[in-house]
Structures are given as C-alpha cells and as structure tokens.
Amino acid sequence: MEMKRWRSSVMVMMMVLLAMRQAAAGSIVIYWGQNGNEGSLRSTCSTGNYEMVILAFLATFGNGETPMINLAGHCDPYTKGSCSGLSSDIKACQSRGVKVLLSLGGGAGSYYLSSDADAQNVASYLWDNYLGGHSDSRPLGDAVLDGIDLDIEGGTTEHWGSLAKYIKGYGGGNKVYVTAAPQCPFPDAYLGTALMTGLFDYVWVQFYNNPPCQYGGDFLDAWKQWTSSLPSNAQIYLGLPASSAAAGTGYVPPPTLISDVLPQIRTSSNYGGVMLWSRYYDLQNGYSSAIKNSV
C-alpha cells in the first residue's frame, strides 16, 4: 500500500513538473522601431517581457538601391551617425540576455532581390554593417546584432532562400539567427520556398489581417499546417497584434488567448511562443504583461 501511494505521489509530481515545463515553454518576441512614442530600446528590454526584440525596418535594399534603415522617429538615417546612439541600447539588451535582430522589408518599403548575386551582395552588406563584419559606416554603431529577420510583403518571390544561406554562411563559428514573419495563408506568397530550406531558426506567422486563417476563421487548421509543414528545426510563433488598433483584424483579447488559444497550440513540438506587433501598442495595452506567465 505504501509503495502504491509513493508511486502515485511520484506520478502526480511528474505531471505537475511536466505542466510547469509546458507552461514555461514559450517566449514573447516584439517588433520595435516604427513609432517614436514607444519608448527606448533599452527600456523595452528592461521590462523583462521579451526574449527577442526585432528592429523594424531596413526598408530599402537590393536591386542596386542604397540600403536604408527606417526607425521612424527614433533617429534620422539621412544624418550620418544619428542612429549609432542605439549601439549602447543594443548592448544593454544583449547583456540582459535579450536577442536583438534587424528586420528586412515591411509593408511599405522599396526592396527587391534581382538575382542570387544580388542576394549575396545584400548578405555581405548586412554582415559588414549590422552583424560581425567591419565597415566605417555602420548605421547602428559597433554593436553586433544577433541576426536578421525577413518580413517580406512585396517585391519578388525568389532568392530569399539564397539570402538566408549567405547570411548563415558569414556567421562561421558564431551563431547568426535568421527568422521570418510570413502571412498565415500557407504557403506564404513571398517566402514559401525559402522557408522550406531549413535555414530559419524562428518563424513568427502573422495570424492577423488575414481573416480566413486568423482566430475566428480556420485558425487551428492553419496553425497545424504551419507546424507540420516546415522543417522541424524551426520554432513557430503565433504572431498577433498587441492591441485592436495595431491591425485591421486578428486581435485576440488576452483572456481569450490564455483560456482558448494557447492550450490548443502549446502542445505542438515546435511551438515557440507569441510574437507581437508592436512595442508601441504593447506599451499602450499591456498585452505582453497580461500573457507572459501563460505563454
């Protein structure tokens, strides 16, 4: 009888530990840079809510164009050295264990890859100016970012896989993260082929502004398609707007996310957590604080 009670106690303890592990399995990723009223990068990281912060955006690049970063009201990229003050903030974030990446593209930009060689040239530029290389004109100063994110919503459907390959190749022995933010209709119109290469570490799928596959539509089927179709090395994140004002459709109130959505998706073996657009809206709405203990 004592042995049975002991075994029962052990099983209960194991189930509790497993539940705790599952509850703590995810993390929150945030986009920062598109609103001058969202607070500093340093203060964003100091909240302790985010595992990664994505700088948005390098909106101009490729096809012979001069690459140009656009961080809204945070700095003026046309004034040399204006954005280099972010270097200390980036280092402060990294000292807290928060990864900082640069996102390429966005919904409004001038970007295009015309060839494999063009992809290689862009990768070389990124390495020298934002990653571990060297340049006299590093826009964000001497801070070394942790990787590159692709939020491709226009231009070409080709060569993005090549860009990811060349970026990874420059890393050598140092880990360079490559991530992506596709739309939830599968496969993504622009990154569909690239995402099958196995080169992407994290994929935060935008389950908003896409009624057929966002929450309220065929969300769960769409989630299962993404998590079952991509190479198993990629962690998949649920991308959501941080407030109802952050997107046209797809906002999920925190209580609904916690009680209805997360329990259904956290069981996926490649579940990574939640991505939020964006820090400005999260600052207004407190979304990440409301969900962080449940992600």
Secondary structure, DSSP 8 states (H G I E B T S, - for coil): -HHHHHHHHHHHHHHHHHHHHHHTS-EEEEEESS-TTS--HHHHHHTS--SEEEEEEEEEESTT---EE--GGG--TTSTTTTTTHHHHHHHHHHTT-EEEEEEEESS-EE---SHHHHHHHHHHHHHHTSSS--TT-TTTT---SEEEEEE-SS-SSSHHHHHHHHHHHHTTS--EEEE--BSSSS-TTTTTGGGGS--SEEEEE-SS-TTTSTTSSHHHHHHHHHHHS-TTSEEEEEEESSTTSSSS----HHHIIIIIHHHHTTSTTEEEEEEE-HHHHHHH-HHHHHTTT-
